[in-house]
Every structure is written in C-alpha cells, then in structure tokens.
Amino acid sequence: MEIDVQKLVDAVETASNLDQLYTAILNLDQAPLNSDYDSDEIYSAQKSIDWASLPTFGGTEPEDTHEILSWDEERLLVQTGSNCYSIVDRDDRDEE
C-alpha cells in the first residue's frame, strides 16, 4: 500500500502538540526505510519543510535554540544529530 508523501509533510506542518510533531517527524524521517515510498520523493519532501519554522506549542522561546526544533511549556523537541530526535524536559536542557 503506497501512502501519500504529502500527508507526511502535512502532519509535520499541522501538528497540534509536541507529541504529534515528534511522531510526524519520525514518520517522515523513517519513510525511506519503507519500500512503499519513493526515496527521492521523501528526500524532496524533507527539503520542502522549513525546519527553522516548525510550529511551537506554548511557553517562552528558549534563549539558545541550537538543536531545538520546537517546544511547549514544559518540554523541548531537540535534534542532536542526523536523524536523532528526542523530547526532553526544559529543566533537563537547562542543566547542560
């Protein structure tokens, strides 16, 4: 079953909370591993996303947004390397 790649992009761009955004990013990131997807189409879709302007979900913008893709009042969505994403508590990030 082939899934519309645009739906993966739309899920990233229209996420309504940090958990949905995290899941959408993982789904888009892992799509090339699924044989039902055209990898060139996936890479093109990934490039079409403005990664510096992903939706945010409340709370103040962190002072240092290096590696931070998005946030809510209590957590941060961070990218710590190529294809490495995680959600961390703001307090944990402040300790670094």
N, C-alpha and C positions, 0 to 999 in steps of 0.2 A: 504494500500500500504506500503510495507516494503522498507525502504531506507537503502542502504549500509552504515554501520557504518564507514568503511574505508574512505568513501567520506567525512565524518565529520572531521576525523583526517587530511586527506589531505588538507581540506580547512584551517585548523589551520596552518599547516606547510607550505603552499604555498601562504598564503595571500600576496597581493601586496601592501597593505597600512594598516594603523592602523584601519580604519573603518571596512575593511574586516576582519581583525584579530579579532576585538571585536565581530563582528557578528558571526564569526565561533566559537569562544569560547562560546558565549551564546547558539548557536545551539547545540553544543556538551554537554554543561552543562545541558541544558533543555531536552535533548533527553530522559532521563529516564522517564520523565513525559508523553511521547508519548507511547501509548500502542502498537505501531507498532515495538518498539525496545525491544530487549532482554537486561534487565538492567545489567546482568553480562557482556555481550559483551561491553556495553557502559563503565562500570567501568574499564574493562580491557583496552579499547581504551584510556581512560583518563590517565591511568597509563603509557601507552606506550609513551606519549608525554613528551619530555624533556622541562619542563616548564621554566627552567632556561636558555634555549637557543632558545626562540621564536624569530622569525625574528624581526628586527628593521628597521626603515624607515627614517633614516637620523637624523641629529642633533647629538650633543655630548651626550655621556653616562652620565646620572645623577650621581653626586657624591655618593648619597645614593640611592641604587636600592631596598631597603627594600620595599616590596609590589608592586614594579614596574615590570610589565611583559614585556612591550615593550614601544617604543616611536617613535615619529617623530620629526621634527624640532620644532614644537610648542606645542605638547601635549604628555601626558603620559597615558598609559593604566595601571591602578592600580587594585590590588585585595586587598580589605580591610577586607576580611573575607571569610569564606567558601561560595562559590557561589555568591559573591558580587564583581562585576566588574564595572568599570566606566572609562571614558576618561575625563581627567582634563587638563586644561591649565598648561603648565610648570610654568608660573608665579604664579598661584594659589598654586601650590605644594610648591614653594619656600617660600611662606609666612608662611607655617606651622612650 
